[in-house]
Amino acid sequence: SQNDTIRVIILKLEEISNIFGGVVLLRKEAKTREGHKYKLITLKSVSKSGIINPSDLGEYHAKEELPEKYIAKEGDIIVRIRPPIYGGYVDKEVEGAVIPSYFIKIRLNKEYINKLLPKFLALYINSKKAQKEFNKDIVGTTITMIKPTNIKKLDIPIIPLDKQKQIIKLSELINRELDLLNKLIELKEKYYNNIIEKVI
């Protein structure tokens, strides 16, 4: 009937996922470049887009093989604990990268894998609503950060999968458009600079 409305279930992030802290890099770093070589997720890697850009990954040499809990796996969500508190989805290209201590890793529980898309969760973490919640909990003066316990308490709406897919698709279209606009700006700047140089 027309009166049927979608009932949105709201759950805390900690109810639907396992949350792990990252590794303190200095403690495990190899003194030479001969150690175990890893890709490294950096603060620059995770942006508002909800996607981790493989070209923004760093490099890390560990003196020993790192435990699995510090390694990103496809489907994980990596969240910065330093503002801005953005989340990024781990895809195949990012899999295997080290997660440093200024991030947390979110891995959905088995019973929610079919109810919540990790990409949607990353976008929700980056939404204005979630950001507003995080901003209330940011502490520190010189180095500001949010406690992982505050991220765990975030309310997550479990909306129908088709709606989640629509939001992901729309976000991907917007990101593509923004990329194109940025490239266009770069080209125009080069063109403008060339004209100026010819005149001078």
C-alpha positions in Angstrom: 0.0 0.0 0.0 1.0 3.7 -0.3 1.3 3.9 3.4 4.2 1.5 3.4 7.4 3.3 4.4 10.9 2.0 4.4 11.8 1.2 8.0 15.4 2.2 8.5 17.2 0.2 11.2 19.8 2.3 13.0 22.8 0.4 14.6 26.0 1.6 16.3 29.1 1.0 14.2 30.5 -1.3 16.9 27.4 -3.5 16.6 28.0 -4.3 12.9 31.8 -4.4 12.6 35.1 -5.2 14.2 37.3 -2.2 14.7 41.1 -2.3 14.9 43.8 0.3 15.6 46.8 0.7 13.2 50.5 0.0 13.8 52.9 2.5 15.4 55.3 2.7 12.4 58.4 3.7 14.4 58.2 0.5 16.5 58.3 -1.9 13.6 60.4 0.1 11.1 63.5 -1.5 9.6 66.7 0.4 10.0 67.7 -0.4 6.5 65.6 -0.8 3.4 66.1 -4.5 3.4 63.1 -5.4 5.6 59.6 -6.5 4.5 58.4 -4.0 2.0 54.8 -2.8 2.1 52.6 -0.2 0.5 51.6 2.4 3.2 48.3 4.2 3.7 49.1 7.9 4.3 46.9 10.7 5.5 46.7 11.9 1.9 45.4 8.5 0.7 42.0 9.0 2.3 39.9 11.8 1.1 36.2 12.9 1.0 35.6 10.8 -2.1 35.4 7.6 0.0 38.0 5.9 -2.2 41.6 5.3 -1.4 43.8 6.4 -4.3 46.5 3.9 -5.0 48.8 6.6 -6.4 48.7 8.3 -2.9 50.1 5.3 -1.1 53.5 5.5 0.4 56.2 2.8 1.0 57.2 1.2 4.3 59.9 -1.3 5.3 59.2 -3.3 8.4 61.9 -5.3 10.3 59.5 -8.3 10.5 56.4 -9.5 8.8 53.4 -7.5 10.3 50.4 -9.2 11.8 47.3 -9.5 9.6 45.3 -7.0 11.8 47.6 -4.2 10.5 47.1 -5.0 6.9 44.3 -3.7 4.7 42.1 -6.2 3.0 39.6 -5.7 0.1 36.3 -4.6 1.6 37.8 -2.9 4.7 37.2 0.7 5.5 40.1 2.8 6.7 39.2 5.9 8.8 41.5 8.8 9.7 41.5 9.6 13.4 43.0 13.0 12.7 40.7 15.6 11.3 39.1 15.6 8.8 37.8 12.2 9.9 37.4 10.7 6.4 36.8 7.0 5.6 38.1 5.2 2.5 37.2 1.9 0.9 39.9 -0.7 0.3 39.8 -2.2 -3.2 42.1 -4.8 -4.8 44.8 -2.2 -5.6 45.1 -1.1 -2.0 44.9 -4.5 -0.5 48.1 -5.5 1.4 48.9 -1.9 2.5 50.0 -1.2 6.1 47.5 0.8 8.3 49.4 3.2 10.6 48.3 4.2 14.1 46.6 7.4 12.9 43.9 5.3 11.3 41.5 2.6 12.4 40.3 -0.3 10.3 36.7 -1.3 10.1 35.7 -4.7 8.9 32.0 -5.6 8.7 30.8 -8.6 10.7 29.7 -11.7 8.6 26.0 -11.1 9.3 26.1 -7.5 7.9 28.2 -8.2 4.8 25.0 -8.8 2.8 23.1 -5.9 4.4 25.6 -3.1 4.2 28.0 -2.2 1.3 31.4 -1.1 2.5 31.6 1.6 -0.1 28.3 3.0 1.2 29.6 2.9 4.8 32.7 4.9 3.8 30.5 7.5 2.1 28.2 7.7 5.1 31.3 8.2 7.4 32.2 11.2 5.1 28.7 12.6 5.1 27.9 16.0 6.7 25.8 14.2 9.4 28.6 11.9 10.5 31.2 14.7 10.3 29.0 16.8 12.6 29.0 14.0 15.2 32.8 13.5 14.9 33.5 17.2 15.3 31.9 17.2 18.8 34.4 14.6 19.9 37.7 15.9 18.5 40.2 16.5 21.3 43.8 17.9 21.6 45.3 21.3 20.9 48.5 20.7 18.9 47.7 17.4 17.4 43.9 17.1 17.3 42.3 13.6 16.9 39.2 11.6 17.7 39.2 8.6 20.0 38.3 5.4 18.2 35.7 4.7 20.9 33.8 7.8 19.7 33.9 6.5 16.1 32.5 3.1 17.3 29.4 4.9 18.7 28.4 6.4 15.3 24.8 5.6 14.3 24.7 3.8 11.0 21.4 3.6 9.0 20.9 0.2 7.4 19.0 1.2 4.3 17.9 -1.1 1.4 20.8 -2.3 -0.8 19.4 -0.8 -4.0 19.4 2.7 -2.3 23.0 2.1 -1.2 24.0 1.2 -4.8 22.3 4.4 -6.1 24.2 6.5 -3.6 27.5 4.8 -4.6 26.8 5.3 -8.3 26.0 9.0 -7.8 29.1 9.5 -5.8 31.3 7.8 -8.5 29.8 10.1 -11.2 30.4 13.2 -9.1 34.0 12.2 -8.4 34.6 11.5 -12.2 33.2 14.9 -13.0 35.3 16.6 -10.3 38.4 14.9 -11.7 37.7 16.1 -15.2 37.1 19.7 -13.9 40.4 19.6 -12.1 42.2 18.4 -15.2 40.5 21.2 -17.2 41.7 23.8 -14.7 45.3 22.5 -14.9 45.2 22.7 -18.7 43.8 26.2 -18.7 46.5 27.3 -16.2 49.2 25.9 -18.5 47.6 27.6 -21.5 47.4 30.9 -19.6 51.0 30.7 -18.4 52.2 30.0 -21.9 50.4 33.1 -23.2 51.9 35.2 -20.4 55.5 33.9 -21.2 55.1 34.7 -24.9 53.9 38.2 -24.2 56.8 38.8 -21.7 
